[in-house]
Amino acid sequence: MEQLLDAAIIGGGPAGLNAALVLGRARKNVIVIDEGLPRNRVTHESHGFLTRDGIKPDEFRRIAVEQIRAYPSVRFAADIAVDIAGADGDFKISTKEGRTYRAKKLLLAVGKKDRLPAIEGLTDVYGKSAFVCPYCDGWELRDRELAVIVKGEHILHFAKTILGWSDRIILFTNGPHELTDAQREELRVRNIPLHDGPIRRIVSEDGMVNRVELEDGFSVPCTGIFFAPTLVAGSDLPQALGCELTPTGSVATTNALGKSSVPGVFVAGDIATEMNQLIQAAAMGAMAGAGINAELLAEAWEARGQMGQG
Ligand SMILES: Cc1cc2nc3c(=O)[nH]c(=O)nc-3n(C[C@H](O)[C@H](O)[C@H](O)COP(=O)(O)OP(=O)(O)OC[C@H]3O[C@@H](n4cnc5c(N)ncnc54)[C@H](O)[C@@H]3O)c2cc1C
């Protein structure tokens, strides 16, 4: 029978790794199971994390793992958690490689995945000159001629946001949209061009975009792109476990320490927030690590009391 660990952390991005650091320092036996596909892996540089501004995602992870390895009660498994059975106090995690781990508590730090719009040429520029988050990469694209590709109800909000980094934006809806006449007028009076025809392709060289071509033959020069991807959960595990979701599809938490609606299951990082940033994920991981430790300490206290009475 496998050892009953204190916690299993599914996902080794900043959320899972910061939780592992907190739990390792709290002398807890922990396994970090990580598939190794963090959301920002396409980028050359990460921004906005104090003391780490401009760091390569791989280097960020290398430093994190090296520091956590100082705490021998934390182990790492390069694997995918595919199934979780059991309940608070004894979860059983099965992996793709055929291993099983048992843990009293669970942290789901599985992140989110970006589904890119099906536009020819977009993957060539993604992470190089096309990005999803202006807080992450807006500074690098500041003052450029920016194509902003967005659909749905967030068109105006996205346009307003990107204007914070460049005055020169061109909106593309890549086909039919739901803008009202009044909203189109809002764009017109602000001199923001709107192209609502389908995009044929994005033309680039070495990852640097130089124009967006529309199906009708129109070609629009630009030197950067922001687009709105569709976000999906990094794994089905939170839903399979019955974790409640928020209306926007994140996993709901019942306290600031990342406790989910399922006893013994904590969540941290992108999977549980709309503010998708490395520092936010790391902070949520630290909080969840403390939350898990608090539950383990409370349970140990109870058990000690019962032993004393026996
Ligand atoms: C293009 C791009 C650029 C970005 N740039 C920045 C930036 O400059 N600055 C910034 O602050 N933020 C940036 N972000 C956002 C940032 O990447 C995320 O906020 C952050 O990675 C979230 O951390 P996380 O730990 O929640 O998830 P992730 O970092 O995505 O890590 C989740 C991990 O869980 C693993 N996983 C999922 N399911 C399983 C499973 N079943 N079993 C095992 N492992 C599993 C995944 O493989 C992955 O390794 C960027 C995002 C994108 C898309």
The ligand as an ORCA input file, in Angstrom:
! r2SCAN-3c Opt
* xyz 0 1
  C       1.060     33.950    -23.976
  C       0.979     34.192    -22.500
  C       1.897     35.037    -21.900
  C       1.828     35.281    -20.539
  N       2.733     36.133    -19.996
  C       2.647     36.436    -18.684
  C       3.534     37.402    -18.114
  O       4.405     37.955    -18.797
  N       3.366     37.705    -16.813
  C       2.387     37.131    -16.026
  O       2.284     37.460    -14.853
  N       1.546     36.197    -16.545
  C       1.662     35.846    -17.854
  N       0.781     34.951    -18.390
  C      -0.209     34.296    -17.514
  C       0.474     33.155    -16.737
  O       1.064     32.242    -17.645
  C      -0.532     32.420    -15.863
  O      -1.263     33.349    -15.064
  C       0.182     31.438    -14.930
  O       0.960     30.526    -15.688
  C      -0.838     30.677    -14.100
  O      -0.161     29.807    -13.234
  P      -0.838     28.446    -12.775
  O       0.140     27.806    -11.848
  O      -2.210     28.684    -12.316
  O      -0.986     27.580    -14.127
  P       0.102     27.125    -15.202
  O       1.329     27.949    -15.132
  O      -0.613     27.038    -16.492
  O       0.506     25.667    -14.694
  C      -0.426     24.606    -14.651
  C       0.364     23.311    -14.729
  O      -0.525     22.218    -14.436
  C      -0.236     21.166    -15.336
  N      -1.404     20.267    -15.372
  C      -2.670     20.537    -15.786
  N      -3.444     19.441    -15.626
  C      -2.656     18.487    -15.084
  C      -2.876     17.140    -14.690
  N      -4.079     16.563    -14.802
  N      -1.824     16.425    -14.192
  C      -0.604     16.992    -14.073
  N      -0.328     18.266    -14.436
  C      -1.353     19.001    -14.933
  C       0.059     21.887    -16.655
  O       0.732     21.059    -17.559
  C       0.929     23.044    -16.120
  O       2.282     22.674    -16.034
  C       0.822     34.670    -19.740
  C      -0.099     33.809    -20.349
  C      -0.035     33.580    -21.701
  C      -1.035     32.666    -22.338
*
